Amino acid sequence: MRDRMNVYFPPELLKQISDLADRKNLSRSAIVEAAVASFLSPDGADRREAAFTRRLDRLSRQMQRLERDVGLTAETLALFIRFWLTVTPPLPNDAQAAAQLKGRERFEGFVEALGRRLQKGQSFLREIPEEIVRQEPVGEAD
């Protein structure tokens, strides 16, 4: 036996219920009944918590990858700058203008190469783990 209950829905919600009922070949009452049962279900909160936990875990993994990538980028830049400052001799004043011109030309070439790599979907950070796996560790070549 079923008891009758009259409820009122906003028009946009009623349209969503009707559209879902049409797609699933169910009555609107069956859709609303399933929704209310799910809402009142004692394990509904557990399911929502599990869904949030999965999402948070995924976000945590993404943040860990970002932290690794940013750390790797910062370390790479720091090592390059240290090396460059160590090996680059100071230029005499009369060579400064030519060096700046050559520097701008090289930088433009760098930006173009970077743009081509990004358009192709290539990433230095993605190449690093692949290169590390391919290299044989030192001491295991016996």
BELQUITA-V800621 format. One record per residue. N is the residue number from 1. OMEGA is omega as a letter, one per 40 degrees, with the letter a starting at -180 (* if undefined). Layout:
n=N omega=OMEGA
n=N omega=OMEGA
//
This chain:
n=1 omega=i
n=2 omega=i
n=3 omega=a
n=4 omega=i
n=5 omega=i
n=6 omega=i
n=7 omega=a
n=8 omega=i
n=9 omega=i
n=10 omega=a
n=11 omega=a
n=12 omega=i
n=13 omega=i
n=14 omega=i
n=15 omega=i
n=16 omega=i
n=17 omega=a
n=18 omega=i
n=19 omega=i
n=20 omega=i
n=21 omega=i
n=22 omega=a
n=23 omega=a
n=24 omega=a
n=25 omega=i
n=26 omega=i
n=27 omega=i
n=28 omega=i
n=29 omega=i
n=30 omega=i
n=31 omega=a
n=32 omega=i
n=33 omega=i
n=34 omega=i
n=35 omega=i
n=36 omega=i
n=37 omega=i
n=38 omega=a
n=39 omega=a
n=40 omega=a
n=41 omega=a
n=42 omega=a
n=43 omega=i
n=44 omega=i
n=45 omega=i
n=46 omega=i
n=47 omega=i
n=48 omega=i
n=49 omega=i
n=50 omega=i
n=51 omega=i
n=52 omega=i
n=53 omega=i
n=54 omega=i
n=55 omega=i
n=56 omega=i
n=57 omega=i
n=58 omega=i
n=59 omega=i
n=60 omega=i
n=61 omega=i
n=62 omega=i
n=63 omega=i
n=64 omega=i
n=65 omega=i
n=66 omega=i
n=67 omega=i
n=68 omega=a
n=69 omega=i
n=70 omega=i
n=71 omega=i
n=72 omega=i
n=73 omega=a
n=74 omega=i
n=75 omega=i
n=76 omega=i
n=77 omega=a
n=78 omega=i
n=79 omega=i
n=80 omega=a
n=81 omega=i
n=82 omega=i
n=83 omega=a
n=84 omega=i
n=85 omega=a
n=86 omega=a
n=87 omega=a
n=88 omega=i
n=89 omega=i
n=90 omega=a
n=91 omega=i
n=92 omega=a
n=93 omega=a
n=94 omega=i
n=95 omega=a
n=96 omega=a
n=97 omega=i
n=98 omega=a
n=99 omega=i
n=100 omega=i
n=101 omega=i
n=102 omega=i
n=103 omega=i
n=104 omega=i
n=105 omega=i
n=106 omega=a
n=107 omega=i
n=108 omega=i
n=109 omega=i
n=110 omega=a
n=111 omega=i
n=112 omega=i
n=113 omega=i
n=114 omega=i
n=115 omega=i
n=116 omega=i
n=117 omega=a
n=118 omega=i
n=119 omega=i
n=120 omega=a
n=121 omega=i
n=122 omega=i
n=123 omega=i
n=124 omega=a
n=125 omega=i
n=126 omega=a
n=127 omega=a
n=128 omega=i
n=129 omega=i
n=130 omega=i
n=131 omega=a
n=132 omega=i
n=133 omega=a
n=134 omega=a
n=135 omega=i
n=136 omega=a
n=137 omega=i
n=138 omega=i
n=139 omega=a
n=140 omega=a
n=141 omega=a
n=142 omega=*
//
